[in-house]
Amino acid sequence: MSCHPQRPGQLPSLQTRRERIDADIADLYLKPPVQQFRILDFDVVEEAAESGYSYGKAELERWPDRRNPVTTVAS
């Protein structure tokens, strides 16, 4: 067994795989856009929380539409 860390090129594919697994076991999988916030940037906690809340609220409002898509039949 190798004690070397994963190569950087493998990390995105591992993240994508993890997201697919999470999406398969969850009814609703949310990934808020928080890339602009650094993990130790405590001065923007309120802004980060508001960003996540706004994103989550909008996604929850759209969720029923995605679960039961309305199909129209041409007459």
GROMACS elastic network, one bead per residue, 0.5 to 0.9 nm:
[ bonds ]
;  ai    aj funct       b0    kb
    2     5     6  0.82378   500
    4     7     6  0.85027   500
    5     8     6  0.87488   500
    6     9     6  0.82366   500
    6    10     6  0.65958   500
    6    11     6  0.71598   500
    7    10     6  0.55552   500
    7    11     6  0.70767   500
    8    11     6  0.54638   500
    8    12     6  0.79419   500
    9    12     6  0.67611   500
    9    13     6  0.78917   500
   10    13     6  0.55504   500
   10    14     6  0.63310   500
   10    15     6  0.88456   500
   11    14     6  0.50508   500
   11    15     6  0.61933   500
   11    16     6  0.86540   500
   12    15     6  0.50336   500
   12    16     6  0.61632   500
   12    17     6  0.85753   500
   13    16     6  0.50237   500
   13    17     6  0.61097   500
   13    18     6  0.85561   500
   14    17     6  0.50643   500
   14    18     6  0.61671   500
   14    19     6  0.86650   500
   15    18     6  0.50386   500
   15    19     6  0.62345   500
   15    20     6  0.87138   500
   16    19     6  0.50794   500
   16    20     6  0.62779   500
   16    21     6  0.87206   500
   17    20     6  0.51237   500
   17    21     6  0.62990   500
   17    22     6  0.86684   500
   18    21     6  0.51428   500
   18    22     6  0.61653   500
   18    23     6  0.85584   500
   19    22     6  0.50398   500
   19    23     6  0.60017   500
   19    24     6  0.85180   500
   19    29     6  0.84641   500
   20    23     6  0.50771   500
   20    24     6  0.61451   500
   20    25     6  0.88532   500
   21    24     6  0.51402   500
   21    25     6  0.65421   500
   21    26     6  0.87837   500
   22    25     6  0.54117   500
   22    26     6  0.61582   500
   22    29     6  0.70384   500
   23    26     6  0.52474   500
   23    27     6  0.73882   500
   23    28     6  0.70971   500
   23    29     6  0.53832   500
   23    30     6  0.87245   500
   24    27     6  0.78490   500
   24    29     6  0.87222   500
   25    28     6  0.89263   500
   25    29     6  0.88717   500
   26    29     6  0.60088   500
   28    60     6  0.85330   500
   28    63     6  0.77326   500
   30    55     6  0.87015   500
   30    56     6  0.71618   500
   30    59     6  0.78365   500
   31    34     6  0.84523   500
   31    52     6  0.89268   500
   31    55     6  0.88431   500
   31    56     6  0.87228   500
   32    35     6  0.87105   500
   32    51     6  0.78128   500
   32    52     6  0.56397   500
   32    53     6  0.87146   500
   32    55     6  0.61531   500
   32    56     6  0.71810   500
   33    36     6  0.78214   500
   33    51     6  0.77010   500
   33    52     6  0.73320   500
   33    55     6  0.77650   500
   34    37     6  0.55923   500
   34    38     6  0.84249   500
   34    48     6  0.69872   500
   34    51     6  0.76437   500
   34    52     6  0.74898   500
   35    38     6  0.74852   500
   36    48     6  0.89367   500
   37    40     6  0.85410   500
   37    41     6  0.68872   500
   37    44     6  0.75149   500
   37    45     6  0.87159   500
   37    48     6  0.68694   500
   38    41     6  0.51920   500
   38    42     6  0.84867   500
   38    44     6  0.88846   500
   39    42     6  0.78700   500
   40    43     6  0.87526   500
   41    44     6  0.61388   500
   41    45     6  0.73709   500
   42    45     6  0.54065   500
   42    46     6  0.87822   500
   43    46     6  0.78924   500
   43    47     6  0.86810   500
   44    47     6  0.51721   500
   44    48     6  0.60674   500
   44    49     6  0.85281   500
   45    48     6  0.51007   500
   45    49     6  0.60468   500
   45    50     6  0.85444   500
   46    49     6  0.50803   500
   46    50     6  0.61078   500
   46    51     6  0.85078   500
   47    50     6  0.51199   500
   47    51     6  0.60614   500
   47    52     6  0.86269   500
   48    51     6  0.50349   500
   48    52     6  0.62080   500
   48    53     6  0.85321   500
   49    52     6  0.51723   500
   49    53     6  0.60289   500
   49    54     6  0.85498   500
   50    54     6  0.59833   500
   50    55     6  0.84195   500
   51    54     6  0.52973   500
   51    55     6  0.61579   500
   51    56     6  0.85693   500
   52    55     6  0.51368   500
   52    56     6  0.59978   500
   52    57     6  0.84611   500
   53    56     6  0.51299   500
   53    57     6  0.59883   500
   53    58     6  0.85583   500
   54    57     6  0.51942   500
   54    58     6  0.61978   500
   54    59     6  0.86059   500
   55    58     6  0.53290   500
   55    59     6  0.62109   500
   55    60     6  0.86367   500
   56    59     6  0.51316   500
   56    60     6  0.60439   500
   56    61     6  0.85716   500
   57    60     6  0.51674   500
   57    61     6  0.62319   500
   57    62     6  0.87807   500
   58    61     6  0.51714   500
   58    62     6  0.64181   500
   58    63     6  0.86611   500
   59    62     6  0.51274   500
   59    63     6  0.59617   500
   60    64     6  0.77010   500
   61    64     6  0.71241   500
   61    65     6  0.83405   500
   62    65     6  0.55733   500
   62    66     6  0.67117   500
   63    66     6  0.51978   500
   63    67     6  0.63368   500
   63    68     6  0.88275   500
   64    67     6  0.50869   500
   64    68     6  0.62097   500
   64    69     6  0.82432   500
   65    68     6  0.54274   500
   65    69     6  0.55482   500
   65    70     6  0.76900   500
   66    69     6  0.55620   500
   66    70     6  0.89730   500
